[in-house]
Amino acid sequence: MHKNRFDELTSLMAKKDTKAFDLFYNEYGGFIYSVIKVVCKEKELTEEVLDDVLIKVWNLAHKLVHIENPEGWLYKVSRNTAINAVKVRRSAPLVYESGVNDKNIEMLLGDMVFEEIISRLAPVEQEVLIFKFKRDYTFRQIGEIMGKPTSTISNIYYGATKKLEKIEKNNRKSDK
């Protein structure tokens, strides 16, 4: 994510340019989705929260042009919106339809396997691994987004990978 591009798109969105909104979604939607998915877990709720975050961005576009750390801002807004949605869901559970319409089933299965593997970790560990593996970010970039020192991010990452190794080792023992 480049600050100049973020500023350019939010500037155009402030003028109600829907093409800029589409470009914003194409460039930042995956990032926002991955942050939300860690909190919400369910595809349907994740997509609803993604819509909510995008509406917030659209409505606040005129104020976002001078954000110093767009990734950090998007991360915090996405995560907080997701947390609020989960709280609402818990207080008033609803029945949602589920279904898979993804054309690229191989990619979907890869995501499902990845999500299943990391679901055993703490949410902060899941977030770091998603940024590292799905977004290919450096520890420094992840630290900037999450507002944590690089050393903390690397400790979280290595701790999470050790936990995953232990889980895999226990799974192999139970398969024998």
Salt bridges, closest charged atoms under 4 A:
ASP7 OD2 - LYS3 NZ 2.81
GLU8 OE2 - ARG5 NH1 3.05
GLU27 OE2 - ARG5 NE 2.77
GLU42 OE1 - ARG89 NH1 2.61
GLU47 OE2 - LYS43 NZ 3.98
ASP111 OD1 - LYS134 NZ 2.31
GLU115 OE1 - LYS37 NZ 3.66
GLU116 OE2 - ARG120 NH2 3.56
GLU125 OE2 - LYS163 NZ 2.89
GLU127 OE2 - ARG79 NE 2.67
GLU144 OE2 - ARG140 NH1 2.51
GLU168 OE2 - ARG172 NE 3.49
